[in-house]
């Protein structure tokens, strides 16, 4: 009997883990895209009904999201969504800028840059084509923008830096999308990205840093207006 119970538990754990991972992915995506306003309440009962699951995978999903800082646990066993304040978003941009300035400076001075020439050439081609016709949807443009910065960080080869940059960029997803709803901003980003690449390939570390700083600050300057827009959308979706 004990052996049968152990086998049953072994079979149930992977299934429960898969279910909780699905809930984590869905809720994280919704929080990142501001489907919920700050302090929006989530309950086990409500999530069980929504996802058609038992409490076990829901509780595990809530535990994971709490550890990642996407939600906060309350004393009454419910949870609230943790959206970043304006000040916290600005701090994310500060850290992101520090990481990305370091990245392009190091890339511009690396003697092994030729190993990543194909990646840089692909980026240059992509953003040259986008400049010719920067008419993509804001969400698609935001994904390509994130990929641009991610590719540079991967080329540097610093795993810790890449992991932290990805965490920051995940939280900035919606703000990128809102920013790129402006065609002028999208076109300017194309030119800035090409300038960053040109400075890196020319081994101009100072120029690469200046070009990257201009690119990041262009988005950072619109923080307050994009947060207002995100809040407005989240409250509309709540209704």
Secondary structure as UniProt FT lines:
FT   HELIX           2..32
FT   TURN            33..34
FT   TURN            38..39
FT   STRAND          41..42
FT   HELIX           44..51
FT   HELIX           55..68
FT   STRAND          71..73
FT   TURN            75..76
FT   STRAND          79..81
FT   HELIX           86..109
FT   TURN            111..112
FT   HELIX           113..116
FT   HELIX           117..132
FT   HELIX           138..156
FT   HELIX           159..171
FT   HELIX           173..179
FT   TURN            180..181
FT   HELIX           183..201
FT   TURN            202..203
FT   HELIX           205..220
FT   TURN            221..222
FT   HELIX           223..238
//
